């Protein structure tokens, strides 16, 4: 979690904090502009996770961001792009991140990660 918080800070979200207490049941990280979930599971992100973030940003008003150590199933990727959720792959062993959809590209490009 802390590594992804540091990545958000690196990506320009200096006010990012790790969610604690009741907030941690809703999201993992948040800043003034983003709410983020961190998924360390193997495999690909499915539609249920995208829908969870979609509901969160609809009620919260901030942009959605998912850090994941893998990829996205096709329907999840299409939905994430359609609703504006950025998906960023992270590799905790090598300390690297990579945009996994078109929504994440400008975020990573702005900070010269592409």
C-alpha positions in Angstrom: 0.0 0.0 0.0 2.7 2.4 1.0 4.6 1.8 -2.3 1.4 2.8 -4.3 1.0 5.9 -2.1 4.5 6.9 -2.9 3.7 6.3 -6.7 0.7 8.6 -6.4 2.9 11.3 -4.7 5.4 10.8 -7.5 2.6 11.2 -10.0 1.8 14.6 -8.6 -0.7 13.8 -5.8 1.4 15.1 -2.9 -1.5 15.0 -0.5 -2.1 11.2 -0.9 -2.8 9.2 2.2 -3.4 5.6 3.0 -7.0 5.1 4.1 -7.5 4.0 7.7 -10.5 3.2 9.8 -13.9 3.3 8.1 -12.4 4.8 5.0 -10.3 1.8 4.4 -13.5 -0.2 3.7 -14.2 2.1 0.8 -10.8 2.8 -0.8 -7.1 2.1 -0.2 -5.6 5.5 -1.0 -7.0 9.0 -1.6 -5.9 12.5 -2.5 -7.8 15.6 -3.2 -8.2 14.5 -6.9 -8.2 10.7 -6.8 -9.5 7.7 -4.9 -7.5 4.5 -5.5 -7.8 0.8 -5.0 -4.7 -1.4 -4.8 -5.2 -5.0 -6.1 -2.3 -7.3 -5.4 -4.0 -10.4 -6.6 -2.6 -12.5 -9.5 -4.4 -12.5 -12.7 -6.4 -9.9 -14.4 -8.8 -7.3 -13.1 -12.5 -8.2 -13.7 -15.6 -6.1 -14.2 -16.6 -6.3 -10.5 -13.6 -4.3 -9.4 -14.2 -1.7 -12.1 -17.9 -1.4 -11.1 -16.8 -0.9 -7.5 -14.5 2.0 -8.4 -17.1 3.3 -10.8 -19.7 3.5 -7.9 -17.2 5.1 -5.6 -16.2 7.9 -8.0 -19.9 8.5 -8.9 -20.7 9.2 -5.3 -17.4 10.9 -4.4 -16.7 13.1 -7.4 -12.9 12.4 -7.5 -11.3 10.4 -10.3 -10.8 6.7 -10.0 -7.4 4.9 -10.1 -6.6 1.2 -9.8 -3.1 -0.1 -9.1 -2.8 -3.7 -10.1 0.1 -6.1 -10.5 -1.4 -7.7 -13.7 -3.7 -6.8 -16.6 -7.4 -6.3 -17.3 -9.9 -8.7 -18.7 -11.3 -7.2 -22.0 -14.7 -6.2 -20.7 -13.2 -4.6 -17.6 -10.7 -2.7 -19.7 -13.4 -1.4 -22.0 -15.6 -0.3 -19.1 -12.7 1.3 -17.2 -11.8 3.4 -20.3 -15.5 4.3 -21.0 -16.0 5.6 -17.4 -12.6 7.3 -17.0 -10.9 4.9 -14.5 -7.1 4.8 -14.8 -5.5 1.4 -14.5 -1.8 1.4 -13.6 0.2 -1.8 -13.4 2.8 -1.9 -10.6 5.7 -4.1 -10.1 6.6 -4.0 -6.4 9.8 -6.0 -6.9 11.3 -3.7 -9.5 9.6 -0.5 -8.3 8.1 0.2 -11.7 4.6 1.3 -12.9 3.1 1.3 -16.4 -0.2 2.7 -17.8 -2.5 -0.2 -18.6 -5.3 1.7 -20.3 -5.7 5.0 -22.3 -7.0 6.8 -19.2 -3.7 6.2 -17.4 -1.4 7.2 -20.3 -1.7 11.0 -19.7 -1.1 10.5 -16.0 2.1 8.5 -16.7 3.2 10.6 -19.6 3.0 13.8 -17.7 5.6 12.5 -15.3 7.7 10.9 -18.1 7.0 7.3 -17.2 6.2 6.5 -20.9 
